[in-house]
Amino acid sequence: MTDDHDSKRAERLARARAFLEAGRTQIDPAPPAPAPRAAAKPDAGPAPPDPTRFGDWEKNGRCIDF
């Protein structure tokens, strides 16, 4: 178990030394900013009135008779 731990430690040390020798100051640079999306199309106006059928009102699948 210690051999595995030591080998991983040596590997991490080697990567850290290579990182420092390359003169880098950040591990991962910031990701590029996402491209702006196209502007959304304007709505066609307010929602249409509730549907009516044969003089009854239907809303959310329920029909109400006056």
C-alpha distance (Angstrom), angle and dihedral (degrees) to the residues before:
residue distance angle dihedral
M1 . . .
T2 3.78 . .
D3 3.82 90.7 .
D4 3.80 89.9 56.9
H5 3.80 90.8 46.3
D6 3.81 92.0 47.9
S7 3.80 93.1 48.6
K8 3.80 91.7 50.7
R9 3.79 90.1 47.4
A10 3.81 91.2 50.4
E11 3.80 90.2 48.9
R12 3.81 91.7 51.3
L13 3.80 90.5 47.4
A14 3.81 91.3 51.6
R15 3.80 91.4 50.5
A16 3.81 91.0 48.2
R17 3.81 92.1 50.6
A18 3.81 91.6 48.9
F19 3.78 89.0 48.8
L20 3.81 92.2 52.5
E21 3.80 93.8 43.5
A22 3.79 90.0 54.1
G23 3.81 87.9 58.1
R24 3.75 94.8 -124.3
T25 3.76 119.7 155.4
Q26 3.80 99.9 -171.1
I27 3.76 128.7 50.7
D28 3.79 95.3 -148.7
P29 3.79 121.6 13.9
A30 3.78 116.6 -131.1
P31 3.80 112.5 -84.7
P32 3.80 115.4 -106.8
A33 3.77 116.4 -93.3
P34 3.82 113.3 -98.1
A35 3.77 116.9 -104.6
P36 3.80 113.7 -100.9
R37 3.78 114.2 -100.6
A38 3.76 122.4 -121.0
A39 3.78 113.9 -93.2
A40 3.79 113.4 -92.4
K41 3.77 117.5 -110.6
P42 3.79 114.1 -105.4
D43 3.78 117.2 -105.5
A44 3.78 119.0 -97.8
G45 3.79 89.5 -121.1
P46 3.77 137.0 -82.7
A47 3.78 120.5 -18.3
P48 3.80 115.5 -85.3
P49 3.81 118.3 -102.5
D50 3.79 120.1 -86.8
P51 3.79 111.6 -77.1
T52 3.78 118.9 -100.0
R53 3.75 127.2 -159.0
F54 3.81 125.0 -172.8
G55 3.79 92.6 -20.8
D56 3.82 92.9 -53.6
W57 3.76 124.6 112.0
E58 3.77 118.6 -126.8
K59 3.78 119.1 -164.8
N60 3.81 126.4 166.1
G61 3.79 90.6 -8.7
R62 3.81 95.1 -54.3
C63 3.76 121.0 113.7
I64 3.81 117.5 -145.8
D65 3.79 120.9 -165.4
F66 3.78 117.3 -155.0
